[in-house]
Amino acid sequence: MEMTRLQDDLLNDFTEQKQVMVEQIELFDPLATSLRKKAASRLMPKALLIILEIVCFLCSAGMIVLMVQMRHITPFRSLSKLRYLHQLSDLSHLREAEYLSLSVYLFAGAIAILLFIAGVMLHYLMLKNNILRIARSNVMILTAQHLRRKASIEMLEQRHLLDLPSFGGPVSARAVLEPDPETADKDL
């Protein structure tokens, strides 16, 4: 019984699928293992991250409001009064008072910027947690599908053990039909 070209193509496809399946399982298995590790797990629950993000953004806005209303708040009222002294005898103190006032404003601005950056980082952390959760479940599903496909390929190999050639490379119909290596090499 001669092998047809269809049978040859199917054998080639079968062996390529088997090889690809093994390679993909070798890639997915370490990835699934690393996604199960503690470093890839969630840092904080999603609700806590949302609350902290909102608190950071509100505190940042609060610092901006504080900067605008600083001259009306009791501890900083005296600082604004010192800044706007315009007597000739207090000229030496005026410069130091201006520096102090500007440094307080810059300090409040820096705190507002840092709180805003912390809020953005918490948002990205929440997105990372979502991505890790989706990746973990998808990799587990893909690994399970590949393992089922590998088991079915191995079952087909066991069922048709005598019909399938044992080889390490691409198969041709002549190599399967003619066991003589010299004639198989001539046709390739």
ABEGO torsion letter per residue (X at the ends): XBBBAAAAAAAAAAAAAAAAAAAAAAAAAAAAAAAABAAABBABBAAAAAAAAAAAAAAAAAAAAAAAAAAABAAAAAAAAAAABABAAAAAAAAAAAAAAAAAAAAAAAAAAAAAAAAAAAAAAAAAAAAAAAAAAAAAAAAAAAAAAAAAAAAAAAAAAAABBBBABBBBAAAAABABAAAAAAAX
